[in-house]
Amino acid sequence: MRIPVKYNFRSLMVRRVSTFMTVMGIGLTVGIVVVLLAMIRGLDLTFTETGDDLNLVIVRKGAESEVTSYFAPNAYDLVRYLPGVVRDTGNEPLAVGEIVVVINLPRKDGGESNIAVRGTSEKSFLLRPEVQIVAGRKFRPGVRELIVSRSLLERVEGLDVGSEIELHGVPWTVVGLFDAGSSAYASEIWTGYTDVAQTWQRPVYSSLLLRAESAEAAESIKRRVSEDQRIQLDAFTQKEFFSNQTVSSVGLKVLATLVAVIMGVGSCFAVMNMMYGQVMSRRQEIATLRALGFRRRHIVSSFLVEALILSFFGGLTGCLLGSLFHGYSAGTSNLMSFSEIVFNFRVTPEVLSAGLAYALVVGLFGGFLPARQAATVRLAEILRQ
């Protein structure tokens, strides 16, 4: 015969103040953990959700990002005419050679950020349909015109449409605003390839982007590019290339784990303190339960259930608090490209499940020792008091 769960609920309701304080303490801890997990999840998804498996990014062998990659323009023609590359309406290969440089601009909240400037062409919009102009117009190559991500406009000074900024000692005009969704391109400024190459005096490419006709064609192109000793390049699917950059979140993951462990220990002590108080104030109840025939294991399981109930409602409270940060925009440094990456906090079902599981683990560890003590209460000792 087990102790009914309604006994635990009634015990918690009788001690409303201590129950409420413990639930809120666990809730605040879980809320912080959920926010940290949402931050990491948002940063990871910014990379893993960028691109298409039929789009190939081609960079110099050994390069970890476009910023650290460079190669001669003649490789462009060698690669884009490979069999299996999609042709556009003019029967030209659907491929674009690009150059990426990093600049330093002031943030609206103070300080400065490293921003990636991508020198590209009109074909880039065909290969990246997620990028849409939302204000102004597209840049014209050769006249130093820029288009800016809407996410950057919210964080960086002087990027309004129509404004003029100085990059590398020369003036540029912002002519458009684009939305790249939650992709990695939402952290960039775009302009013409020749404008960047001439201004920075770098007549090279950082990367090539092309579209394959099929998955089989993509594998064939990747193999032929990597085996061609003349060009010394590597090819990756767009998703592979950006997924490899999730290393940028390693530091945040370590920080989140450390914070979660430290706060989890504190929450365990909070649950433990309350449950020890419950044991001390309910010694007669516990002894009566033993006299009615309930075994020690029933007492232990009952107190553990009570601790888990506390932690469950604390976990729900924390998940609700953490959900308030869903969609919050932030930025951090991309360790691969040394530029800022803008991302949104993502409170996904996986994040909420992890937060709730975290709360239950806290309740389990916090309630175990008090539950064991409760099982040692004897009726004879109570009667002698």
C-alpha positions as CSV (number, residue, x, y, z in Angstrom):
1,M,0.0,0.0,0.0
2,R,1.5,3.3,-1.1
3,I,0.9,6.8,0.4
4,P,-1.5,8.6,-1.9
5,V,-0.1,11.6,-3.8
6,K,-3.0,13.8,-2.6
7,Y,-1.3,13.6,0.8
8,N,1.8,15.4,-0.7
9,F,-0.3,18.1,-2.3
10,R,-2.2,18.8,0.9
11,S,1.0,19.0,2.8
12,L,2.4,21.5,0.4
13,M,-0.8,23.6,0.5
14,V,-0.7,23.7,4.3
15,R,2.8,25.3,4.1
16,R,2.0,27.7,1.3
17,V,4.7,30.3,2.1
18,S,7.6,27.9,2.2
19,T,6.2,26.1,-0.9
20,F,5.9,29.3,-2.8
21,M,9.4,30.5,-1.9
22,T,11.0,27.1,-2.9
23,V,9.1,27.0,-6.2
24,M,10.1,30.5,-7.1
25,G,13.7,29.8,-6.1
26,I,13.8,26.8,-8.4
27,G,11.9,28.7,-11.1
28,L,14.5,31.6,-11.2
29,T,17.3,29.0,-11.4
30,V,15.6,27.1,-14.2
31,G,14.7,30.4,-15.9
32,I,18.4,31.4,-16.1
33,V,19.3,28.0,-17.4
34,V,16.6,28.1,-20.1
35,V,17.8,31.6,-21.2
36,L,21.4,30.3,-21.5
37,L,20.3,27.2,-23.4
38,A,18.1,29.4,-25.7
39,M,21.1,31.6,-26.4
40,I,23.3,28.6,-27.3
41,R,20.5,27.1,-29.4
42,G,19.9,30.3,-31.3
43,L,23.6,30.7,-32.1
44,D,23.9,27.1,-33.3
45,L,20.7,27.3,-35.4
46,T,22.1,30.5,-37.0
47,F,24.8,28.3,-38.5
48,T,23.1,25.0,-39.0
49,E,20.0,26.5,-40.7
50,T,22.1,28.6,-43.2
51,G,22.3,27.4,-46.7
52,D,21.2,24.6,-49.0
53,D,22.7,21.2,-49.5
54,L,22.9,21.8,-53.3
55,N,24.9,25.0,-52.9
56,L,28.6,24.5,-52.6
57,V,31.0,26.8,-50.9
58,I,34.6,26.5,-52.2
59,V,37.5,27.9,-50.2
60,R,41.3,27.5,-50.0
61,K,42.5,24.2,-48.5
62,G,42.9,24.4,-44.8
63,A,40.9,27.6,-44.5
64,E,38.4,27.6,-41.6
65,S,36.3,30.6,-42.8
66,E,36.0,32.9,-45.8
67,V,38.0,35.6,-44.0
68,T,41.0,33.4,-43.8
69,S,40.7,32.1,-47.4
70,Y,42.1,33.6,-50.5
71,F,43.0,32.3,-54.0
72,A,43.7,33.6,-57.5
73,P,40.7,34.5,-59.7
74,N,41.7,32.0,-62.4
75,A,40.4,29.2,-60.2
76,Y,36.9,30.7,-60.6
77,D,36.7,29.7,-64.3
78,L,38.2,26.3,-63.6
79,V,35.5,25.5,-61.1
80,R,32.4,27.1,-62.4
81,Y,32.5,25.2,-65.7
82,L,32.7,21.8,-64.1
83,P,30.0,19.3,-65.1
84,G,27.0,19.4,-62.9
85,V,26.9,23.1,-62.2
86,V,23.4,24.6,-62.8
87,R,23.1,27.1,-65.7
88,D,21.1,30.3,-65.4
89,T,18.7,31.7,-68.1
90,G,21.6,33.0,-70.1
91,N,23.2,29.6,-70.1
92,E,25.9,30.8,-67.7
93,P,27.0,28.8,-64.7
94,L,25.1,29.7,-61.6
95,A,28.2,30.6,-59.6
96,V,29.6,33.7,-58.0
97,G,33.1,34.6,-56.8
98,E,33.2,36.6,-53.6
99,I,35.6,38.4,-51.3
100,V,35.0,38.9,-47.5
101,V,36.8,41.5,-45.4
102,V,36.3,42.6,-41.8
103,I,35.8,46.2,-40.7
104,N,35.3,47.9,-37.4
105,L,32.2,50.0,-36.7
106,P,30.7,51.7,-33.6
107,R,27.8,50.0,-31.9
108,K,24.7,52.0,-30.7
109,D,25.1,50.7,-27.2
110,G,28.8,51.8,-27.0
111,G,32.0,50.0,-28.0
112,E,32.8,48.6,-31.5
113,S,32.1,45.5,-33.5
114,N,33.9,43.7,-36.2
115,I,31.6,43.4,-39.2
116,A,32.0,41.3,-42.3
117,V,31.7,43.0,-45.7
118,R,31.0,40.7,-48.6
119,G,32.0,41.7,-52.1
120,T,29.7,39.8,-54.4
121,S,27.4,40.2,-57.5
122,E,23.8,40.0,-58.6
123,K,23.9,36.2,-58.8
124,S,24.3,36.1,-55.1
125,F,20.6,36.8,-54.7
126,L,19.7,33.8,-56.9
127,L,21.9,31.5,-54.8
128,R,20.6,32.9,-51.5
129,P,16.8,33.3,-51.9
130,E,16.5,33.9,-48.2
131,V,18.1,37.3,-48.6
132,Q,15.4,39.9,-49.5
133,I,15.6,43.6,-50.0
134,V,13.2,45.2,-47.5
135,A,14.0,48.9,-48.0
136,G,15.9,50.9,-50.6
137,R,17.4,48.9,-53.5
138,K,20.2,46.6,-54.5
139,F,23.7,47.9,-54.8
140,R,25.2,48.9,-58.2
141,P,28.8,47.5,-58.7
142,G,31.6,49.9,-59.3
143,V,30.2,52.9,-57.4
144,R,30.8,51.9,-53.8
145,E,27.2,51.3,-52.8
146,L,26.3,49.1,-49.8
147,I,23.3,47.1,-48.6
148,V,23.0,46.4,-44.9
149,S,21.4,43.6,-42.9
150,R,18.4,44.8,-40.9
151,S,19.8,43.0,-37.9
152,L,23.0,45.2,-38.1
153,L,21.0,48.4,-38.5
154,E,19.5,47.8,-35.1
155,R,22.9,47.4,-33.5
156,V,25.4,49.5,-35.4
157,E,25.6,53.3,-35.8
158,G,25.3,55.1,-39.2
159,L,23.9,52.4,-41.4
160,D,20.5,54.0,-42.3
161,V,19.5,53.9,-45.9
162,G,20.9,57.0,-47.6
163,S,23.6,57.6,-45.1
164,E,27.3,57.8,-46.1
165,I,30.0,56.0,-44.1
166,E,33.8,55.8,-44.5
167,L,35.4,52.3,-45.1
168,H,39.1,51.9,-45.6
169,G,39.5,55.6,-46.0
170,V,36.9,56.2,-48.8
171,P,33.2,57.1,-48.7
172,W,30.5,54.5,-49.3
173,T,26.7,55.0,-49.6
174,V,24.1,52.8,-48.0
175,V,21.4,52.3,-50.6
176,G,19.4,49.3,-49.3
177,L,18.4,47.2,-46.3
178,F,18.0,43.4,-46.6
179,D,16.6,40.7,-44.4
180,A,18.4,37.4,-44.3
181,G,16.1,35.7,-41.7
182,S,18.0,33.8,-39.0
183,S,20.9,32.9,-41.3
184,A,24.5,33.8,-40.8
185,Y,24.2,36.4,-43.6
186,A,22.1,38.5,-41.2
187,S,25.4,39.8,-39.8
188,E,26.9,41.1,-43.0
189,I,27.2,44.2,-45.3
190,W,27.1,43.5,-49.0
191,T,28.5,45.4,-52.0
192,G,30.1,44.7,-55.4
193,Y,33.1,42.4,-55.7
194,T,35.2,44.9,-57.6
195,D,34.6,47.7,-55.1
196,V,36.0,45.6,-52.3
197,A,38.9,44.2,-54.3
198,Q,40.0,47.6,-55.5
199,T,39.5,49.5,-52.3
200,W,41.3,46.9,-50.2
201,Q,43.8,46.1,-53.0
202,R,43.0,42.4,-52.9
203,P,42.5,41.1,-56.4
204,V,41.6,37.6,-55.1
205,Y,38.6,35.6,-54.1
206,S,37.8,34.5,-50.6
207,S,35.2,31.9,-51.7
208,L,33.1,30.6,-54.6
209,L,29.5,29.8,-54.3
210,L,27.8,27.6,-56.9
211,R,24.7,25.5,-57.3
212,A,24.9,21.8,-58.2
213,E,22.2,20.1,-60.3
214,S,21.7,17.3,-57.8
215,A,23.2,15.7,-54.7
216,E,25.2,13.3,-56.9
217,A,26.5,16.2,-59.0
218,A,27.5,18.0,-55.7
219,E,29.5,15.1,-54.5
220,S,31.2,14.8,-57.9
221,I,32.1,18.5,-57.9
222,K,33.4,18.3,-54.3
223,R,35.6,15.4,-55.3
224,R,37.0,17.0,-58.5
225,V,37.7,20.3,-56.7
226,S,39.6,18.6,-53.8
227,E,41.6,16.4,-56.2
228,D,42.7,19.2,-58.5
229,Q,46.2,20.0,-57.4
230,R,46.4,23.1,-59.6
231,I,43.9,25.1,-57.5
232,Q,44.4,23.8,-53.9
233,L,40.7,24.3,-52.9
234,D,38.2,22.4,-50.9
235,A,34.4,22.3,-51.5
236,F,31.7,21.9,-48.9
237,T,27.9,22.0,-49.0
238,Q,26.7,25.3,-47.7
239,K,25.2,23.6,-44.7
240,E,28.4,21.7,-43.9
241,F,30.4,24.9,-44.2
242,F,28.4,26.9,-41.7
243,S,27.7,23.9,-39.4
244,N,31.5,23.6,-38.9
245,Q,31.4,27.1,-37.4
246,T,29.3,26.1,-34.5
247,V,32.6,26.0,-32.6
248,S,31.9,29.7,-31.9
249,S,29.4,28.5,-29.3
250,V,31.8,26.3,-27.4
251,G,32.7,29.0,-24.9
252,L,29.1,29.8,-24.2
253,K,28.3,26.1,-23.7
254,V,31.1,25.8,-21.2
255,L,29.8,29.0,-19.4
256,A,26.2,27.7,-19.4
257,T,27.3,24.3,-18.0
258,L,29.3,26.0,-15.2
259,V,26.4,28.3,-14.3
260,A,23.9,25.5,-14.4
261,V,26.0,23.3,-12.1
262,I,26.6,26.1,-9.6
263,M,23.0,27.3,-9.5
264,G,21.8,23.7,-9.5
265,V,23.8,23.0,-6.3
266,G,22.3,26.1,-4.7
267,S,18.8,25.0,-5.7
268,C,19.4,21.5,-4.4
269,F,20.2,23.0,-1.0
270,A,17.1,25.1,-1.1
271,V,14.9,22.0,-1.8
272,M,16.9,20.1,0.9
273,N,16.4,22.8,3.4
274,M,12.6,22.9,2.9
275,M,12.3,19.1,3.0
276,Y,14.3,18.9,6.2
277,G,12.0,21.4,7.6
278,Q,9.0,19.3,6.5
279,V,10.5,16.2,8.2
280,M,11.1,18.1,11.5
281,S,7.6,19.6,11.6
282,R,5.9,16.4,10.5
283,R,7.6,13.8,12.7
284,Q,4.3,12.9,14.4
285,E,2.6,12.5,11.0
286,I,5.5,10.3,9.8
287,A,5.4,8.2,12.9
288,T,1.6,7.8,12.5
289,L,2.1,6.6,8.9
290,R,4.6,4.0,10.2
291,A,2.1,2.9,12.8
292,L,-0.6,2.5,10.1
293,G,1.7,0.0,8.4
294,F,3.5,2.1,5.7
295,R,7.0,0.8,5.2
296,R,10.1,2.9,5.1
297,R,10.3,2.7,1.3
298,H,6.8,4.2,1.2
299,I,7.9,7.1,3.4
300,V,11.0,7.7,1.2
301,S,9.1,7.6,-2.1
302,S,6.4,9.9,-0.7
303,F,8.9,12.6,0.3
304,L,10.7,12.2,-3.0
305,V,7.4,12.7,-4.8
306,E,6.8,15.8,-2.7
307,A,10.3,17.2,-3.7
308,L,9.6,16.3,-7.4
309,I,6.3,18.1,-7.2
310,L,8.0,21.2,-5.9
311,S,10.7,21.0,-8.6
312,F,8.2,20.3,-11.4
313,F,6.2,23.5,-10.6
314,G,9.5,25.4,-10.2
315,G,10.5,24.1,-13.6
316,L,7.3,25.2,-15.2
317,T,7.7,28.6,-13.7
318,G,11.3,28.8,-14.9
319,C,10.3,27.7,-18.4
320,L,7.6,30.4,-18.5
321,L,10.1,33.1,-17.4
322,G,12.7,31.9,-19.9
323,S,10.2,31.9,-22.8
324,L,9.9,35.7,-22.4
325,F,13.4,35.9,-24.0
326,H,12.4,34.0,-27.2
327,G,13.4,36.0,-30.2
328,Y,15.7,38.4,-28.3
329,S,18.5,39.6,-30.5
330,A,22.1,39.5,-29.4
331,G,25.6,39.3,-31.0
332,T,28.8,37.6,-30.2
333,S,32.2,37.1,-31.9
334,N,32.5,34.3,-34.5
335,L,35.8,32.7,-33.5
336,M,36.2,31.4,-37.0
337,S,35.9,34.7,-38.9
338,F,36.7,37.2,-36.1
339,S,33.6,39.1,-37.0
340,E,30.4,39.6,-35.0
341,I,27.5,37.2,-35.6
342,V,24.0,38.4,-34.8
343,F,21.5,35.7,-33.6
344,N,18.2,35.4,-31.9
345,F,17.5,33.5,-28.7
346,R,15.5,30.3,-29.6
347,V,13.3,28.8,-26.8
348,T,12.6,25.5,-28.6
349,P,10.7,22.5,-27.2
350,E,14.1,20.8,-26.7
351,V,15.2,23.8,-24.6
352,L,12.1,23.7,-22.5
353,S,12.3,19.9,-22.0
354,A,15.9,20.3,-20.9
355,G,14.9,23.0,-18.4
356,L,12.1,20.9,-16.9
357,A,14.4,17.8,-16.7
358,Y,17.0,20.0,-15.0
359,A,14.4,21.0,-12.4
360,L,13.4,17.4,-11.7
361,V,17.1,16.4,-11.2
362,V,17.4,19.3,-8.7
363,G,14.3,18.1,-6.9
364,L,15.5,14.5,-6.9
365,F,19.0,15.3,-5.4
366,G,17.6,17.9,-3.0
367,G,14.9,15.6,-1.7
368,F,16.8,12.3,-1.3
369,L,18.6,12.9,2.0
370,P,15.6,14.4,3.8
371,A,13.5,11.5,2.5
372,R,16.0,9.0,4.0
373,Q,15.8,10.9,7.3
374,A,12.0,10.8,7.3
375,A,12.1,7.0,6.9
376,T,14.1,6.7,10.2
377,V,11.5,8.4,12.4
378,R,10.1,5.9,14.9
379,L,6.8,6.0,16.8
380,A,8.4,5.0,20.1
381,E,10.7,8.1,20.0
382,I,7.7,10.4,19.4
383,L,5.7,8.9,22.2
384,R,8.6,9.5,24.7
385,Q,8.8,13.2,23.9
